[in-house]
Amino acid sequence: MNPERRQQLEDEKSFLLQSLADLEREHDAGDVDDDDYVALKDSYTARAARLIAELEQGSTPTPNTRRRRNVAWVVLVVVLAAVSGVLVARTSGERRTGEGMNGTIDDGSVSSLLIQARSMGMSDIPTVLDLYSRVLAIEPDNIEALTYFGWFTVLSATQETDTEVAGQRLESGLVLLRQATIADSTYPDAHCFLGISFFRFLDDAEAAKGEVDACLAANPPAEVATLVQGLSDQIDEAIAVDSSETNDSSGSTTSVP
C-alpha cells in the first residue's frame, strides 16, 4: 500500500471513530433519537471495520519482530485460546448440513464467517480481521464480531514494529471494544479484553479493574473466569503497590518554612 493511500485510509478511519464518539455523546444528551442513533452507529461501525481491515492487510508482515511484553503476550494467548475454545465448543453442537467441526462451506453467510474466524484463532490475524469485518458489513450490530474485531486489532498492534502505526491500531481496537461494551454491557468478552488491554498495554490498573470486574459479573465461561480472576488478582496487587508508593512519596515530602 502506498503512503498516500494509507494516509487517506487513516484520515477516514479517524473521522469515523471520532464520529462514533460524537454520536454517543449526542445520543446521551438527547440530541439524536434512538432510530437515527442505531442507523448511524451501524453505518459508522461497518465502515470503520472495513477500513481497519484494509489497513491491516496493507501492512508488511514482520514475523521476526521482538514482541513487546513477553509475559503479557503469553497471558493474551492463553485467554484468547480459552475463549475461542469455548466458542468453538458451543457452535459445534449446532452444526447444520454442510458444516463441520472447523467451519462451514464458505457461502459468505454470517454463521459461516464467524465459524471460520473462531477456528483460525491467532494463526492468521489479518485474515481473521477480514472475516469479522465481513460479518460487520452484513450485521453491523453483531456483538461477537464487533468485540473480536476490536480485540484482534489490539493484538495486531502488539506485532507492529512501526510505533506510530501500532499506537493507531491500539487506539482503534480500544474504541471498538468500548463500542461493544456500550452496545451490550452484559457481553463479558468485551469487558475482559478491555481490562487486559488497559492493564497490559497502557499500565492503567485502575481502568482495568472496572472492566475485569464487569467481565466477571457478566458470568463468563468457567475456563475464562478462572484466567480472568488471576488477572484481577494481579490488578489488585498493582493498585495496592501504586497506592503504597503514593503514600510513601507523600509521607517523605517535607515543607520548607
Secondary structure, DSSP 8 states (H G I E B T S, - for coil): --HHHHHHHHHHHHHHHHHHHHHHHHHHTTSS-HHHHHHHHHHHHHHHHHHHHHHHHTS---TT---S-HHHHHHHHHHHHHHHHHHHHHHHTT--TTEETTEE-----HHHHHHHHHHHTTS-HHHHHHHHHHHHHH-TT-HHHHHHHHHHHHHHHHT-S-HHHHHHHHHHHHHHHHHHHHH-TT-HHHHHHHHHHHHHHH--HHHHHHHHHHHHHT---HHHHHHHHHHHHHHHHHHHHHHHHHHHHHHT-----
